[in-house]
Amino acid sequence: MLGAQNGIPRLVKMQTLIARFDGRCVYCGKDVNNALRHPHPDAPSRDHFIPISKGGSRGAKNTVLACCACNSAKGDIDPRLILYAWLCLDPGSLREATLRINAPARPCTRLH
C-alpha cells in the first residue's frame, strides 16, 4: 500500500474522509462538526467499517467517516450483521433503501 511503513497503512486524514463522505456520518447521515473533538457526539471520527477485531483492514477502503456518537454505539459490531437483522425484521425496507441510494445526490457545497 502506498505510504505504508513496515506493512502498516497510514491513517486516512480526517479532511480526506470529510471530503469523501461529504461531511456526513455514514451511519446516521448527520453532518459532523470538524470544529469539535472527541468525545463530543457530533465530532468527526474514523471508523473501520469492518472492525479490525472481525478481520477488517486498516486501509482506506475500510475507513469511513462517523460521528463519535455512532462510532461509539457501533463499537466492534460488524455492520453487515446489522443489515442482515434489519432486512430479516423488515424485508420491504430494502426497496426503500435502494430508492434512497438511487435518488439524485444533494450537491456538496462546503467542507468544514
Accessible surface in RSA format (square Angstrom, percent):
REM  Atomic radii and reference values for relative SASA: ProtOr
REM  Chains: A
REM  Algorithm: Lee & Richards
REM  Probe-radius: 1.40
REM  Slices: 20
REM RES _ NUM      All-atoms   Total-Side   Main-Chain    Non-polar    All polar
REM                ABS   REL    ABS   REL    ABS   REL    ABS   REL    ABS   REL
RES MET A   1   141.44  73.2  68.68  45.5  72.76 173.2  78.42  66.7  63.02  83.5
RES LEU A   2   182.06 101.4 154.58 110.6  27.48  69.1 159.38 111.9  22.68  61.0
RES GLY A   3    26.86  33.1   0.00   N/A  26.86  33.1  19.20  52.7   7.66  17.2
RES ALA A   4    32.28  29.7   7.88  12.2  24.41  55.5   7.88  11.1  24.41  64.6
RES GLN A   5   127.85  71.5 120.44  88.0   7.41  17.6  38.02  80.9  89.83  68.1
RES ASN A   6   149.15 102.9 105.08 101.5  44.07 106.1  35.53  85.5 113.62 109.8
RES GLY A   7    73.33  90.4   0.00   N/A  73.33  90.4  38.18 104.8  35.15  78.7
RES ILE A   8   110.77  63.0 106.23  79.1   4.54  10.9 106.87  77.0   3.90  10.6
RES PRO A   9    32.87  24.0  22.76  20.7  10.11  36.8  22.76  18.8  10.11  62.8
RES ARG A  10   161.23  67.7 146.56  74.7  14.67  34.9  62.62  85.6  98.60  59.8
RES LEU A  11   124.05  69.1 104.33  74.6  19.72  49.6 105.73  74.3  18.32  49.3
RES VAL A  12    16.68  11.0   9.50   8.6   7.17  17.3  15.70  13.6   0.98   2.6
RES LYS A  13   151.74  74.0 146.74  90.0   5.01  11.9  92.68  83.4  59.06  62.9
RES MET A  14    38.45  19.9  35.35  23.4   3.09   7.4  35.35  30.1   3.09   4.1
RES GLN A  15    85.84  48.0  82.78  60.5   3.06   7.3  60.06 127.8  25.78  19.6
RES THR A  16    59.11  42.0  52.63  53.4   6.48  15.4  37.01  49.7  22.10  33.4
RES LEU A  17     0.00   0.0   0.00   0.0   0.00   0.0   0.00   0.0   0.00   0.0
RES ILE A  18     0.11   0.1   0.11   0.1   0.00   0.0   0.11   0.1   0.00   0.0
RES ALA A  19    54.33  50.0  35.49  54.8  18.84  42.9  36.90  52.0  17.44  46.2
RES ARG A  20   115.64  48.6  79.56  40.6  36.09  85.9  51.77  70.7  63.88  38.7
RES PHE A  21    52.16  26.1  41.61  25.8  10.55  27.5  47.27  28.7   4.89  14.0
RES ASP A  22    22.21  15.6  21.70  21.6   0.51   1.2  18.76  44.2   3.45   3.4
RES GLY A  23     0.67   0.8   0.00   N/A   0.67   0.8   0.67   1.8   0.00   0.0
RES ARG A  24    56.34  23.7  55.15  28.1   1.19   2.8  10.78  14.7  45.56  27.6
RES CYS A  25     2.34   1.8   0.00   0.0   2.34   5.5   0.00   0.0   2.34   2.5
RES VAL A  26    56.89  37.4  20.13  18.2  36.76  88.6  28.57  24.8  28.32  76.8
RES TYR A  27    71.93  33.6  35.29  20.1  36.64  95.3  38.71  29.1  33.22  41.0
RES CYS A  28    60.90  46.1  25.45  28.4  35.45  83.3  33.03  83.7  27.88  30.1
RES GLY A  29    39.13  48.3   0.00   N/A  39.13  48.3  26.69  73.2  12.44  27.9
RES LYS A  30   107.88  52.6 101.13  62.1   6.75  16.1  72.42  65.2  35.45  37.8
RES ASP A  31    64.27  45.0  47.02  46.8  17.25  40.8  17.00  40.0  47.27  47.1
RES VAL A  32     0.78   0.5   0.04   0.0   0.73   1.8   0.27   0.2   0.50   1.4
RES ASN A  33    58.59  40.4  58.40  56.4   0.19   0.4   9.54  23.0  49.05  47.4
RES ASN A  34    27.03  18.6  24.68  23.8   2.36   5.7   2.86   6.9  24.17  23.4
RES ALA A  35    88.70  81.6  53.83  83.1  34.86  79.3  63.58  89.5  25.11  66.5
RES LEU A  36    49.66  27.7  47.65  34.1   2.01   5.1  49.54  34.8   0.11   0.3
RES ARG A  37   161.22  67.7 150.79  76.9  10.43  24.8  77.14 105.4  84.07  51.0
RES HIS A  38   134.15  73.3 112.88  78.5  21.26  54.4  82.15  84.7  51.99  60.5
RES PRO A  39   109.26  79.6  94.24  85.9  15.02  54.6  94.40  77.9  14.86  92.4
RES HIS A  40    75.98  41.5  69.60  48.4   6.38  16.3  48.90  50.4  27.08  31.5
RES PRO A  41    71.06  51.8  69.34  63.2   1.72   6.3  71.02  58.6   0.05   0.3
RES ASP A  42    42.63  29.9  42.23  42.0   0.40   0.9   5.17  12.2  37.46  37.4
RES ALA A  43     0.14   0.1   0.14   0.2   0.00   0.0   0.14   0.2   0.00   0.0
RES PRO A  44    12.47   9.1   2.81   2.6   9.66  35.1   2.81   2.3   9.66  60.0
RES SER A  45    18.46  15.6  15.78  21.1   2.68   6.2  18.46  39.3   0.00   0.0
RES ARG A  46    83.10  34.9  65.80  33.5  17.30  41.2  12.83  17.5  70.27  42.6
RES ASP A  47     8.70   6.1   7.13   7.1   1.57   3.7   1.57   3.7   7.13   7.1
RES HIS A  48    45.27  24.7  42.89  29.8   2.37   6.1  26.07  26.9  19.19  22.3
RES PHE A  49    73.45  36.7  73.45  45.5   0.00   0.0  73.45  44.5   0.00   0.0
RES ILE A  50    26.15  14.9  26.15  19.5   0.00   0.0  26.15  18.8   0.00   0.0
RES PRO A  51     8.51   6.2   6.11   5.6   2.40   8.7   8.51   7.0   0.00   0.0
RES ILE A  52    59.30  33.7  46.26  34.5  13.04  31.4  46.26  33.3  13.04  35.4
RES SER A  53    83.49  70.6  40.86  54.5  42.63  98.2  52.91 112.7  30.58  42.8
RES LYS A  54   103.84  50.7  76.55  47.0  27.29  65.0  41.09  37.0  62.74  66.8
RES GLY A  55    71.01  87.6   0.00   N/A  71.01  87.6  37.15 101.9  33.86  75.8
RES GLY A  56    14.17  17.5   0.00   N/A  14.17  17.5   5.14  14.1   9.03  20.2
RES SER A  57    64.46  54.5  52.40  69.9  12.06  27.8  50.85 108.3  13.61  19.1
RES ARG A  58   125.28  52.6 117.99  60.1   7.29  17.4  25.30  34.6  99.98  60.6
RES GLY A  59     5.66   7.0   0.00   N/A   5.66   7.0   5.45  15.0   0.20   0.5
RES ALA A  60    35.53  32.7  32.40  50.0   3.12   7.1  32.61  45.9   2.92   7.7
RES LYS A  61   211.94 103.4 172.89 106.1  39.05  93.0 124.92 112.4  87.02  92.7
RES ASN A  62    14.10   9.7  12.86  12.4   1.25   3.0   9.78  23.5   4.32   4.2
RES THR A  63     5.22   3.7   3.41   3.5   1.81   4.3   1.97   2.6   3.25   4.9
RES VAL A  64    16.52  10.9  16.52  15.0   0.00   0.0  16.52  14.4   0.00   0.0
RES LEU A  65     0.00   0.0   0.00   0.0   0.00   0.0   0.00   0.0   0.00   0.0
RES ALA A  66     0.00   0.0   0.00   0.0   0.00   0.0   0.00   0.0   0.00   0.0
RES CYS A  67     3.23   2.4   3.23   3.6   0.00   0.0   1.14   2.9   2.09   2.2
RES CYS A  68     5.01   3.8   3.94   4.4   1.06   2.5   4.16  10.6   0.84   0.9
RES ALA A  69    47.87  44.0  33.88  52.3  13.99  31.8  43.11  60.7   4.76  12.6
RES CYS A  70    25.41  19.2  21.47  23.9   3.93   9.2   4.39  11.1  21.01  22.7
RES ASN A  71    32.75  22.6  30.18  29.2   2.57   6.2   6.02  14.5  26.73  25.8
RES SER A  72    84.15  71.1  54.16  72.3  29.99  69.1  41.71  88.8  42.44  59.5
RES ALA A  73    83.47  76.7  50.59  78.1  32.88  74.8  63.22  89.0  20.25  53.6
RES LYS A  74    14.14   6.9   7.79   4.8   6.35  15.1  12.21  11.0   1.93   2.1
RES GLY A  75    42.89  52.9   0.00   N/A  42.89  52.9  34.00  93.3   8.89  19.9
RES ASP A  76    76.59  53.6  72.05  71.7   4.54  10.7  23.24  54.7  53.35  53.2
RES ILE A  77    80.36  45.7  76.73  57.2   3.63   8.8  80.36  57.9   0.00   0.0
RES ASP A  78    12.59   8.8  12.24  12.2   0.35   0.8   1.79   4.2  10.80  10.8
RES PRO A  79    14.01  10.2  10.54   9.6   3.46  12.6  10.61   8.8   3.40  21.1
RES ARG A  80   135.71  57.0 129.30  65.9   6.41  15.3  62.24  85.1  73.46  44.5
RES LEU A  81   114.16  63.6 111.34  79.7   2.82   7.1 111.35  78.2   2.81   7.6
RES ILE A  82    90.37  51.4  85.23  63.5   5.14  12.4  89.61  64.5   0.76   2.1
RES LEU A  83    83.14  46.3  80.93  57.9   2.21   5.6  82.90  58.2   0.24   0.7
RES TYR A  84   150.46  70.2 147.13  83.7   3.32   8.7 106.84  80.3  43.62  53.8
RES ALA A  85    48.76  44.8  44.94  69.3   3.83   8.7  48.73  68.6   0.03   0.1
RES TRP A  86   105.87  42.5 102.34  49.5   3.53   8.3  88.84  47.4  17.04  27.6
RES LEU A  87    45.30  25.2  41.90  30.0   3.40   8.6  42.26  29.7   3.04   8.2
RES CYS A  88    78.01  59.0  48.45  54.0  29.56  69.5  29.59  75.0  48.42  52.2
RES LEU A  89   155.29  86.5 123.96  88.7  31.33  78.8 126.48  88.8  28.81  77.5
RES ASP A  90    71.29  49.9  69.90  69.6   1.39   3.3  18.49  43.5  52.80  52.7
RES PRO A  91    97.15  70.8  85.45  77.9  11.69  42.5  87.59  72.3   9.55  59.4
RES GLY A  92    52.71  65.0   0.00   N/A  52.71  65.0  40.19 110.3  12.51  28.0
RES SER A  93    10.29   8.7   7.00   9.3   3.30   7.6   9.65  20.5   0.64   0.9
RES LEU A  94    89.97  50.1  89.97  64.4   0.00   0.0  89.97  63.2   0.00   0.0
RES ARG A  95   165.42  69.5 159.57  81.3   5.85  13.9  67.31  92.0  98.11  59.5
RES GLU A  96    90.30  51.8  88.10  66.7   2.19   5.2  33.65  65.1  56.65  46.3
RES ALA A  97    19.76  18.2  16.64  25.7   3.11   7.1  19.32  27.2   0.44   1.2
RES THR A  98    56.48  40.2  56.11  56.9   0.37   0.9  45.74  61.4  10.73  16.2
RES LEU A  99    98.66  54.9  91.74  65.6   6.93  17.4  92.14  64.7   6.52  17.6
RES ARG A 100   170.03  71.4 153.23  78.1  16.81  40.0  62.11  84.9 107.92  65.4
RES ILE A 101   136.95  77.9 109.90  81.9  27.05  65.2 117.28  84.5  19.67  53.4
RES ASN A 102   118.08  81.4  86.66  83.7  31.42  75.7  29.12  70.1  88.95  86.0
RES ALA A 103    52.27  48.1  35.63  55.0  16.64  37.9  41.31  58.2  10.97  29.0
RES PRO A 104   133.20  97.1 102.99  93.9  30.21 109.8 115.46  95.3  17.74 110.3
RES ALA A 105    96.58  88.8  62.66  96.7  33.92  77.2  71.70 101.0  24.88  65.9
RES ARG A 106   132.44  55.6 116.46  59.4  15.98  38.0  59.32  81.1  73.11  44.3
RES PRO A 107   107.73  78.5  89.03  81.2  18.69  67.9 100.04  82.6   7.69  47.8
RES CYS A 108    78.55  59.4  46.48  51.8  32.07  75.4  27.82  70.5  50.73  54.7
RES THR A 109   113.62  80.8  76.51  77.6  37.10  88.4  64.43  86.5  49.19  74.4
RES ARG A 110    81.95  34.4  70.92  36.2  11.03  26.3  62.11  84.9  19.84  12.0
RES LEU A 111    94.89  52.8  66.43  47.5  28.46  71.5  66.86  47.0  28.03  75.4
RES HIS A 112    84.39  46.1  45.29  31.5  39.09 100.0  58.80  60.6  25.58  29.8
END  Absolute sums over single chains surface
CHAIN  1 A     7806.6       6181.2       1625.3       4917.9       2888.7
END  Absolute sums over all chains
TOTAL          7806.6       6181.2       1625.3       4917.9       2888.7
